[in-house]
Amino acid sequence: MPGEIDVRTFDIGSYQVSKHRYEGTAGTDGALAEGIRMAEAVVLTSRIDAALAIGYNAKVLLTPLEVEEFGMVAGASTSVLERHRMLVGYGVSGGDEPDTEEGISPTATVVSSALLRFPSAAAAAAAAVELESTDFNVAADQNRTLHLAEYPAAYIHWRPGIANIGVFLAHEEFVLSLLVERPAADEADLLAWVRKTLDAQLPVLEKFRPTAESEFDDLPLDPGGLLARTVTRDRSVRVPEVNTFAVYGINDFVHRAGDQARWASLFGRSGTDAIAYLNDDTLLRARDPDAAQTLAAGLTALFRDNYIRIDGPSGVPDVICMSVEDAANPENYWVNKCFVVYRRYVAMLNGDDRGDLLQRAAAQYALLANSF
């Protein structure tokens, strides 16, 4: 049993393993903290259509310029977002063909969306009108307005002969910016995909409970205490950072996955409900200890095609370590990984230096044990 193991005997190097708490709030980074929460408000592309199983990109969008760079509004539209005081956004993109060095094939179906938060429903409604007008007028002599009876509030337009369609839809204090790209320029087909996307997206958005703007600064720095349970050498005060100091629900991870269905299935079976990112490592929280074992087994299986088993840290239980099989070509992989299981938590640790990683895995187990 965990309580019978003397974690003081582990080789942990300089890693911190004392019980810890990050008691602060997001403060001036409150908009970022809310954007992190908004990952759960955007539907997975694989839930729109099972064929859209490949996540290309997902990120918090802090500024109008980042929304433009994500490809969801024209350059002229950034002033609209500024004028109506966009607070934060979250964007995703996924499709049915891999994104290669040459880019995404023109035969792919791609759905990209950005959920944009405004101070009020009135501001969102006004922004949607202006975003549509500005985007439409980029090629006013060629664009055509379209309508969906099921979604009369959606502003939809396309350019005949071009195989994509754009949408702006205000929903309470949000505006959904949507771009659907298909292999062929067929109006009825494009509209059908808009309908399918909105059918999947709006129920997800309606379940999301946004934080009042006045409470952004009070959002907790470490909801659920996952970051405090993730191993590090440095426990100094930090601020939210999207990929290196943050706690998300499961969607942010799955949005970016190369096989969304497999990851979503694994997280569903194990009841995984939260993921912490700290530096290069990840800590996941499953439903209970049995579910954590299911999660760990599933994680190692997902990486089995590219990794081989290696010895874990001496004397440390419930640790599985792996090394990339083709060490001469590790561009897309960390050279080494370790999975550490303790009660309902599973840590996924990454590193190119095997010795350091084994120390970190031992320290991660000790930290989890000391946190109860």
Secondary structure, 3 states (H helix, E strand, C coil): CHHHCCHHHCCCCCCECCCCCCCCECHHHHHHHHHHHHHHHCCCHHHHCCCCCEEEEEEEECCHHHHHHCCCCCHHHHHHHHHCCCCEEEEEEEECCCEECCEECCCCCEEEEEEEECCCHHHHHHHHHHHHHHHHHHHCCCCEEECCCCCCCCEEEECCCCCEEEEEEEECCEEEEEEEECCCCCHHHHHHHHHHHHHHHHHHHHHCCCCCHHHHHHCECCHHHCHHHCCECCCCCCCCECCCEEEECCHHHHHCCCCHHHHHHHHHHHCCCEEEEECCEEEEECCCHHHHHHHHHHHHHHCCCCEEEECCCCCCCCEEEEEECCCCCCCCCCCEEEEEEECCEEEEEEECCHHHHHHHHHHHHHHHHHCC
